[in-house]
Every structure is written in C-alpha cells, then in structure tokens.
C-alpha cells in the first residue's frame, strides 16, 4: 500500500494538484472539518459504495489517525483500486478544513 504524509498531501493540494480524497471517518467526525473537496464515505459503507469509485483514478484515503483509512485502502486495493493512505490522518493535518 502506498502511503503519503499529511504534509505531502497538503503540499500537493497547495500546488494545485487535484486529488481524489475519501474521508472514511463517521459523519459526526467529519462535521468538525474535513480536507476541502474530500468525499465522506464512512468505513462501514466503503464496501457498499465502492461502485461509485473509478478504478482508473487514484484515491487518497483519510481518517482520524490513519488506521481506518489503512483498512479501507487494503480493502479497495484488493478490489483493484489504486489507493494511497494518508498517514497520521486528520490529527496530523495542518492545512485548511471545510465544515
């Protein structure tokens, strides 16, 4: 599984790179703020919503600390998706957030 730090993700976004970010935290966690443009698909729903994803795209998975996003990344990779796990999760995120 490919990994990227929160700082690396922030730098790519600041450079204008368009990233497909999936936040796998629960809805009540995301209300406190998420990376701008991230799509919320709670971990428990990833299996049921993966049909919404495009296997030709690369997705960056995010959660609170990196654990749940790692599980989601492994699951989606096993189904042929290209995934990067953001290590440290939102606890390590220092960039802008949208509410």
Backbone as JSON, one array per atom type, in Angstrom:
{
  "sequence": "XXXXXXXXXXXXXXXXXXXXXXXXXXXXXXXXXXXXXXXXXXXXXXXXXXXXXXXXXXXXXXXXXXXXXXXXXXXXXXXXXXXXXXXXXXXXXXXXXXX",
  "N": [[0.85, -1.18, 0.0], [0.59, 2.15, -0.9], [1.79, 5.07, 0.74], [1.37, 8.36, 2.11], [2.36, 11.33, 3.72], [0.47, 13.63, 5.8], [1.43, 16.19, 5.42], [2.65, 15.99, 2.88], [0.4, 15.53, 1.28], [-0.96, 17.94, 1.72], [0.91, 19.73, 0.56], [0.79, 18.95, -2.16], [-1.86, 19.65, -2.77], [-1.7, 22.4, -2.34], [-0.08, 23.05, -4.45], [-1.84, 22.97, -6.45], [-2.63, 20.53, -7.43], [-5.07, 18.17, -8.32], [-6.61, 16.06, -6.18], [-8.18, 12.97, -5.52], [-9.85, 12.56, -2.78], [-10.86, 10.51, -0.13], [-12.64, 10.5, 2.77], [-12.86, 8.48, 5.46], [-13.99, 8.67, 7.93], [-16.57, 8.79, 10.5], [-19.77, 10.4, 10.06], [-20.34, 12.27, 12.12], [-17.79, 12.94, 12.93], [-16.67, 14.14, 10.7], [-18.12, 16.46, 10.48], [-16.81, 18.25, 12.08], [-14.8, 19.15, 10.52], [-13.18, 18.76, 7.37], [-10.79, 17.81, 4.84], [-10.68, 20.15, 2.27], [-12.83, 19.46, -0.45], [-12.78, 16.73, -0.09], [-14.46, 13.56, -0.14], [-16.92, 12.12, 1.85], [-17.07, 8.89, 2.92], [-18.05, 6.78, 5.14], [-16.15, 4.27, 6.89], [-17.55, 1.82, 7.33], [-19.3, 1.82, 5.2], [-17.86, 1.67, 2.88], [-17.55, -0.73, 1.41], [-20.1, -1.0, 0.31], [-20.37, 1.24, -1.24], [-18.35, 1.29, -3.09], [-18.83, 0.95, -5.76], [-19.28, 3.46, -6.71], [-16.86, 4.51, -7.22], [-14.02, 5.09, -9.4], [-11.98, 2.95, -11.13], [-9.88, 3.81, -12.66], [-8.85, 6.02, -11.5], [-6.71, 7.45, -8.92], [-6.98, 7.17, -5.48], [-6.9, 8.96, -2.4], [-6.87, 8.02, 0.85], [-8.32, 8.97, 3.94], [-8.51, 9.33, 7.5], [-9.11, 9.65, 11.02], [-6.65, 9.07, 12.37], [-5.18, 7.41, 10.72], [-5.51, 4.67, 10.82], [-8.14, 3.5, 10.22], [-8.35, 4.41, 7.61], [-6.28, 3.02, 6.5], [-7.26, 0.39, 6.64], [-9.44, 0.65, 4.89], [-8.04, 1.27, 2.58], [-6.55, -1.1, 2.09], [-8.67, -2.88, 1.65], [-9.95, -1.74, -0.65], [-7.81, -1.82, -2.45], [-7.59, -4.57, -2.75], [-9.69, -5.0, -4.39], [-8.91, -3.99, -6.76], [-8.46, -1.22, -6.92], [-6.57, 1.87, -7.11], [-4.77, 3.12, -4.53], [-3.82, 5.48, -2.01], [-2.69, 5.79, 1.27], [-3.19, 8.24, 3.69], [-0.96, 8.88, 6.06], [-1.08, 9.34, 9.6], [-3.43, 10.76, 9.53], [-6.23, 13.01, 10.13], [-5.4, 14.07, 12.5], [-2.8, 14.77, 12.06], [-3.06, 16.66, 10.15], [-2.49, 19.9, 8.97], [-3.41, 21.73, 7.26], [-5.94, 23.69, 5.5], [-9.41, 23.36, 6.42], [-12.75, 22.32, 5.62], [-16.09, 22.91, 6.64]],
  "CA": [[0.0, 0.0, 0.0], [1.31, 3.41, -0.95], [1.46, 5.98, 1.81], [1.81, 9.74, 1.97], [2.1, 12.06, 4.96], [-0.5, 14.73, 5.7], [2.16, 17.34, 4.87], [2.81, 15.76, 1.45], [-0.92, 15.74, 0.67], [-1.2, 19.38, 1.77], [1.77, 20.38, -0.43], [0.25, 18.67, -3.49], [-3.07, 20.47, -2.92], [-1.26, 23.79, -2.44], [0.49, 23.21, -5.8], [-2.94, 22.95, -7.4], [-2.91, 19.18, -7.91], [-6.4, 17.68, -7.97], [-6.54, 14.73, -5.58], [-9.46, 12.35, -5.17], [-9.68, 12.22, -1.36], [-12.01, 9.9, 0.51], [-12.54, 10.56, 4.22], [-13.64, 7.33, 5.93], [-14.49, 8.89, 9.3], [-18.01, 8.84, 10.65], [-20.36, 11.69, 9.73], [-20.21, 13.2, 13.24], [-16.39, 13.39, 12.98], [-16.43, 14.99, 9.53], [-18.78, 17.74, 10.73], [-15.82, 19.12, 12.72], [-13.92, 19.67, 9.48], [-12.53, 17.79, 6.5], [-9.94, 18.4, 3.82], [-11.56, 20.69, 1.21], [-13.03, 18.61, -1.62], [-12.83, 15.3, 0.26], [-15.78, 12.92, -0.14], [-17.07, 11.3, 3.05], [-17.66, 7.55, 2.83], [-17.64, 6.12, 6.38], [-15.51, 2.97, 6.67], [-18.55, 0.76, 7.26], [-20.06, 1.9, 3.95], [-16.95, 1.6, 1.72], [-17.87, -1.94, 0.63], [-21.38, -0.81, -0.38], [-20.32, 2.41, -2.13], [-17.18, 1.27, -3.97], [-19.3, 1.03, -7.15], [-19.27, 4.88, -7.07], [-15.47, 4.89, -7.49], [-13.49, 4.83, -10.74], [-10.72, 2.22, -11.0], [-8.8, 4.47, -13.4], [-8.36, 7.12, -10.66], [-6.0, 7.11, -7.7], [-7.68, 7.77, -4.35], [-6.17, 9.16, -1.15], [-7.76, 7.69, 1.95], [-8.07, 9.76, 5.14], [-9.38, 9.14, 8.66], [-8.66, 10.47, 12.15], [-5.24, 8.86, 12.68], [-4.53, 6.59, 9.69], [-5.85, 3.26, 10.97], [-9.32, 3.14, 9.42], [-8.06, 4.65, 6.18], [-5.43, 1.9, 6.09], [-8.15, -0.76, 6.4], [-10.19, 0.93, 3.66], [-7.08, 1.2, 1.47], [-6.28, -2.52, 1.81], [-9.9, -3.46, 1.09], [-10.14, -1.26, -2.03], [-6.72, -2.37, -3.28], [-7.9, -5.98, -3.04], [-10.71, -4.98, -5.44], [-8.33, -3.43, -7.98], [-8.35, 0.24, -6.93], [-5.27, 2.48, -6.82], [-5.03, 3.82, -3.28], [-2.75, 5.99, -1.16], [-3.17, 6.05, 2.62], [-2.57, 9.41, 4.32], [-0.55, 8.51, 7.41], [-1.3, 10.37, 10.62], [-4.81, 11.2, 9.44], [-6.58, 14.41, 10.39], [-4.63, 14.54, 13.66], [-1.56, 15.34, 11.53], [-3.41, 17.64, 9.11], [-2.31, 21.28, 9.38], [-3.95, 22.58, 6.2], [-7.31, 24.21, 5.62], [-10.51, 22.4, 6.51], [-14.08, 22.87, 5.33], [-17.11, 22.34, 7.54]],
  "C": [[0.89, 1.24, 0.0], [0.85, 4.3, 0.2], [2.02, 7.36, 1.53], [1.5, 10.43, 3.3], [1.06, 13.15, 4.71], [0.18, 15.95, 5.07], [2.33, 17.2, 3.36], [1.49, 15.99, 0.7], [-1.21, 17.23, 0.61], [-0.37, 20.11, 0.7], [1.25, 20.16, -1.85], [-0.99, 19.53, -3.76], [-2.69, 21.95, -3.1], [-0.64, 24.1, -3.81], [-0.59, 23.18, -6.87], [-3.28, 21.58, -7.96], [-4.29, 18.75, -7.42], [-6.27, 16.25, -7.44], [-7.96, 14.24, -5.3], [-9.3, 11.82, -3.74], [-10.99, 11.65, -0.81], [-11.75, 9.88, 2.02], [-13.45, 9.47, 4.77], [-14.09, 7.46, 7.38], [-16.01, 8.9, 9.3], [-18.5, 10.27, 10.42], [-20.17, 12.71, 10.86], [-18.78, 13.7, 13.42], [-16.12, 14.4, 11.86], [-17.05, 16.38, 9.71], [-17.8, 18.75, 11.34], [-14.82, 19.69, 11.72], [-13.26, 18.55, 8.69], [-11.65, 18.54, 5.51], [-10.86, 18.91, 2.7], [-11.61, 19.77, -0.01], [-13.1, 17.12, -1.32], [-14.28, 14.81, 0.26], [-15.85, 12.02, 1.09], [-17.78, 10.0, 2.72], [-17.21, 6.82, 4.1], [-17.15, 4.69, 6.12], [-16.51, 1.84, 6.49], [-19.36, 0.74, 5.97], [-19.18, 1.74, 2.7], [-17.31, 0.43, 0.81], [-19.12, -1.73, -0.22], [-21.37, 0.36, -1.36], [-19.14, 2.37, -3.1], [-17.58, 1.29, -5.45], [-19.32, 2.48, -7.64], [-17.87, 5.34, -7.5], [-15.03, 4.42, -8.87], [-12.12, 4.17, -10.62], [-9.57, 2.86, -11.77], [-8.2, 5.64, -12.61], [-7.56, 6.58, -9.49], [-6.67, 7.88, -6.56], [-6.77, 7.87, -3.13], [-7.17, 8.97, -0.02], [-7.33, 8.43, 3.21], [-9.02, 9.33, 6.25], [-8.83, 10.0, 9.79], [-7.15, 10.33, 12.36], [-4.48, 8.02, 11.65], [-4.88, 5.11, 9.74], [-7.02, 2.81, 10.11], [-9.07, 3.34, 7.94], [-7.16, 3.54, 5.65], [-6.25, 0.65, 5.79], [-8.92, -0.57, 5.09], [-9.28, 0.8, 2.44], [-6.8, -0.25, 1.09], [-7.49, -3.18, 1.15], [-10.06, -3.05, -0.38], [-9.04, -1.75, -2.96], [-7.01, -3.81, -3.67], [-8.98, -6.11, -4.11], [-10.22, -4.22, -6.67], [-8.24, -1.93, -8.06], [-6.94, 0.69, -6.61], [-5.48, 3.42, -5.63], [-3.73, 4.3, -2.64], [-3.37, 6.23, 0.21], [-2.43, 7.26, 3.19], [-2.25, 9.06, 5.77], [-0.75, 9.67, 8.38], [-2.7, 10.93, 10.62], [-5.01, 12.68, 9.73], [-5.87, 14.95, 11.64], [-3.34, 15.21, 13.2], [-1.81, 16.46, 10.52], [-3.28, 19.06, 9.65], [-2.89, 22.25, 8.37], [-5.36, 23.06, 6.5], [-8.3, 23.06, 5.77], [-11.8, 23.11, 6.12], [-15.07, 22.16, 6.23], [-18.44, 22.29, 6.85]]
}
